[in-house]
């Protein structure tokens, strides 16, 4: 077409160039936020490394009793000292986490159908802002379906939570959902993470993929990589290392911690990669040495 003559169409993600408006604050894209937002984000991301190890145990809100999460009251006390942030529902926090713990709180505020229904793409906002404040949440996690039947509903949910939470300087975590009919490609994650960030989410949780460094570079807020399904420990550590090397600012491991035979040691090994720049081989040696 004549009107496209001379138009630059190739994409350049400048993956070797740091985010340009970081200022002197350690969280990507947050330099211009107010003090309250920065305080909550500092509870999530280490000022020293700029990264975080989240532990997600919110699976019960749609899966019920999950293998490894049968007794939260027993598991969580064993893991609190080994992670930076707990991600869970308000019911799990109130019943199974002692209020004197000093970790970040990522509060799941969306909910929908159960696994029995087999369609998880239609959710609602299940926690109002007043209860999130009572929970002293550091961020509010909203499931977001891009390219699925529930896209409009989840964008509406995300926008409502961002607007409500911003009035009280609470960040929002957009959780990218991958439906069974969607491919986990860099093209999809570039689309989904960018949309969620531009809608106003302060953190995006997504999955690792090929060309992940381009996904991370194109997203103007920090990406935390989800662990996904249970992998052998060595493979999970390799994925963690590739994620951090590719520009992720943290890992949110659930099943790769709580379904491990040595969950605390696995969490520590992930922390070595996230905070201390261990390679995957060094982290595997560390884990192996702790579990012999």
C-alpha positions in Angstrom: 0.0 0.0 0.0 1.3 3.4 -0.9 0.5 5.0 2.4 2.8 2.5 4.1 5.9 3.5 2.1 8.7 4.5 4.4 6.9 3.3 7.5 9.1 1.4 10.0 7.4 -1.9 10.8 10.1 -4.0 12.4 10.1 -4.1 16.2 13.0 -3.3 18.4 12.6 -4.2 22.1 16.0 -2.9 23.2 16.5 -5.9 25.4 20.0 -4.7 26.3 18.8 -1.3 27.6 17.5 -0.8 31.1 14.0 0.7 31.7 14.4 4.4 31.0 12.3 6.0 33.7 13.3 4.0 36.7 14.6 7.0 38.7 16.1 6.0 42.0 13.3 3.6 43.0 14.0 -0.2 42.7 10.7 -1.2 41.2 10.2 -0.9 37.5 7.7 1.7 36.4 7.0 2.9 39.9 9.3 5.9 40.1 6.4 8.3 39.8 4.0 6.7 42.2 3.2 8.1 45.7 4.8 7.0 49.0 2.1 4.6 49.9 2.3 2.7 46.7 6.1 2.5 47.0 5.8 1.3 50.6 3.6 -1.6 49.5 5.8 -2.4 46.5 8.9 -2.4 48.8 7.1 -5.0 51.0 7.0 -7.1 47.8 10.3 -6.4 46.0 13.6 -6.5 47.9 15.3 -3.0 47.8 18.6 -4.9 47.6 18.0 -7.2 44.6 14.8 -5.5 43.2 13.3 -9.0 43.0 10.8 -11.2 44.8 10.0 -14.8 45.7 6.3 -15.2 45.9 4.6 -18.4 47.2 1.2 -18.9 45.7 -1.2 -21.2 47.6 -4.5 -19.8 46.4 -5.2 -22.9 44.3 -8.1 -24.0 46.6 -10.3 -21.2 45.4 -11.1 -23.1 42.3 -9.4 -26.5 42.8 -10.5 -27.3 46.3 -8.1 -29.6 48.3 -4.9 -29.7 46.2 -2.2 -32.3 46.7 0.4 -30.7 48.9 -2.1 -28.1 50.2 -4.3 -30.3 52.3 -3.2 -28.7 55.5 -2.3 -25.1 55.1 -2.0 -24.6 58.9 0.9 -27.1 58.9 2.6 -26.1 55.6 2.6 -22.3 55.8 4.5 -22.0 59.1 7.2 -24.2 57.6 7.6 -21.9 54.5 7.1 -18.3 55.8 10.8 -17.8 56.5 11.8 -19.0 53.1 9.8 -16.7 50.8 9.2 -12.9 50.5 5.4 -12.8 49.7 2.5 -15.0 50.4 -0.2 -15.1 47.7 -3.6 -16.5 48.9 -7.2 -15.9 49.5 -8.5 -14.0 52.5 -10.0 -17.2 53.9 -6.6 -18.9 53.9 -4.8 -15.9 55.4 -7.3 -15.5 58.2 -7.4 -19.1 59.2 -3.9 -20.4 58.5 -1.4 -17.5 58.8 -0.5 -15.9 62.1 -1.0 -12.2 62.0 2.5 -11.5 63.4 4.3 -12.6 60.2 6.3 -9.9 58.4 6.0 -10.9 54.8 4.3 -9.2 51.8 0.6 -10.0 51.2 -0.7 -10.6 47.7 -4.4 -11.0 48.2 -6.5 -12.9 45.6 -9.6 -10.8 45.1 -11.1 -12.5 42.0 -13.0 -15.8 41.9 -15.1 -17.8 39.5 -16.1 -21.3 38.6 -14.6 -24.5 40.1 -12.7 -27.2 38.2 -15.9 -29.1 38.1 -17.4 -26.5 35.7 -14.3 -26.7 33.5 -14.7 -23.1 32.4 -12.6 -20.7 34.6 -12.8 -17.7 32.2 -15.7 -16.0 33.9 -14.8 -14.5 37.2 -16.1 -11.8 39.6 -14.4 -9.5 42.1 -15.1 -11.4 45.3 -13.3 -9.1 47.8 -14.3 -5.4 48.3 -11.7 -2.8 48.9 -12.7 -2.3 52.6 -11.9 -5.9 53.4 -8.6 -5.7 51.4 -7.6 -2.8 53.6 -8.6 -4.7 56.7 -6.3 -7.5 55.5 -3.5 -5.0 55.1 -2.9 -6.3 51.6 0.2 -5.1 49.7 -1.3 -5.9 46.4 -4.6 -7.2 45.0 -4.4 -10.1 42.5 -6.9 -10.3 39.7 -7.2 -13.1 37.2 -7.2 -11.7 33.7 -8.3 -13.5 30.6 -7.0 -12.0 27.3 -8.3 -13.6 24.2 -10.8 -15.8 26.0 -14.6 -15.7 26.4 -14.3 -13.9 29.6 -12.0 -11.1 28.4 -14.4 -8.2 28.7 -15.5 -9.4 32.2 -12.0 -9.8 33.4 -10.9 -6.4 32.1 -13.9 -4.9 33.8 -12.8 -6.7 37.0 -9.2 -5.6 36.7 -10.2 -2.0 36.0 -12.6 -1.8 39.0 -9.9 -3.2 41.3 -7.2 -0.8 40.0 -9.6 2.1 40.4 -10.7 1.2 43.9 -7.2 0.2 45.2 -5.6 3.3 43.8 -7.7 5.5 46.1 -5.9 3.9 49.0 -2.4 3.5 47.4 -2.6 -0.3 47.1 -1.0 -1.8 44.0 -2.8 -4.3 41.7 -1.3 -7.5 40.4 -2.7 -8.6 37.0 -2.5 -12.4 36.7 -2.4 -13.5 33.1 -4.6 -16.6 32.6 -3.9 -19.0 29.8 -7.0 -20.9 28.7 -6.9 -24.4 27.3 -7.3 -23.1 23.8 -4.6 -20.4 23.9 -0.9 -21.1 23.0 1.8 -20.0 25.4 3.7 -18.0 22.8 5.7 -14.8 23.0 3.2 -13.1 20.7 0.4 -13.9 23.1 2.3 -12.9 26.3 3.5 -9.6 24.6 -0.2 -8.8 23.9 -1.6 -9.8 27.3 1.1 -8.4 29.6 1.1 -5.1 27.7 -2.7 -4.7 27.8 -2.8 -5.4 31.6 0.1 -3.0 32.3 -1.5 -0.2 30.2 -4.8 -0.7 32.0 -2.9 0.3 35.2 -1.7 -2.9 36.9 1.5 -2.3 38.8 2.7 -5.9 38.6 2.0 -8.6 36.0 2.2 -12.3 36.7 2.7 -14.5 33.6 4.5 -17.5 32.3 7.9 -18.0 30.8 8.1 -18.5 27.1 10.5 -18.4 24.1 11.8 -14.8 23.5 10.8 -14.0 27.1 13.4 -11.1 27.2 11.2 -9.3 24.6 8.1 -9.9 26.6 9.7 -8.4 29.7 11.3 -5.5 27.9 8.0 -4.5 26.3 6.1 -4.5 29.6 6.6 -1.2 31.6 5.9 -2.8 35.0 7.7 -5.8 36.7 6.8 -9.3 35.5 6.7 -12.1 38.0 6.9 -15.5 36.4 4.4 -18.2 37.5 5.8 -21.7 38.2 2.9 -23.4 36.6 2.6 -27.2 36.7 5.0 -29.3 38.8 8.3 -29.8 37.2 11.3 -31.9 38.4 13.3 -29.7 40.8 16.2 -29.3 38.4 14.0 -28.2 35.5 12.1 -25.8 37.8 15.4 -24.2 38.8 16.4 -24.0 35.1 13.2 -22.2 34.3 13.6 -19.8 37.3 17.1 -18.9 36.1 16.1 -18.3 32.5 13.2 -16.1 33.7 15.5 -13.9 35.8 18.1 -13.7 33.1 15.3 -12.8 30.7 14.2 -9.8 32.7 11.6 -11.2 35.2 11.7 -9.4 38.6 10.6 -12.5 40.5 9.2 -16.0 40.6 5.8 -17.0 42.0 6.2 -20.6 42.7 3.3 -22.7 44.0 3.2 -26.3 43.0 7.0 -26.3 42.4 7.4 -25.6 46.0 4.5 -27.2 47.9 4.5 -30.4 45.8 8.3 -30.8 46.3 9.4 -33.4 48.8 11.6 -30.7 50.2 9.5 -27.5 49.9 11.6 -25.2 52.2 14.8 -26.2 50.5 13.3 -25.7 47.1 12.1 -22.2 48.1 15.6 -21.4 49.4 17.2 -22.5 46.1 14.8 -20.3 44.1 15.7 -17.4 46.4 19.4 -18.0 45.6 18.6 -17.4 41.9 16.2 -14.5 42.5 18.2 -12.6 45.0 21.8 -13.8 44.9 22.4 -14.3 41.2 23.0 -18.0 41.4 23.0 -19.9 38.2 20.6 -22.8 37.8 23.5 -25.2 38.2 24.6 -23.5 41.4 21.1 -23.5 42.8 20.7 -27.2 41.9 24.0 -28.0 43.8 22.7 -25.9 46.7 19.4 -27.8 46.7 21.0 -31.2 46.4 23.4 -30.5 49.2 20.6 -29.5 51.5 18.5 -32.6 50.7 21.0 -35.4 50.8 
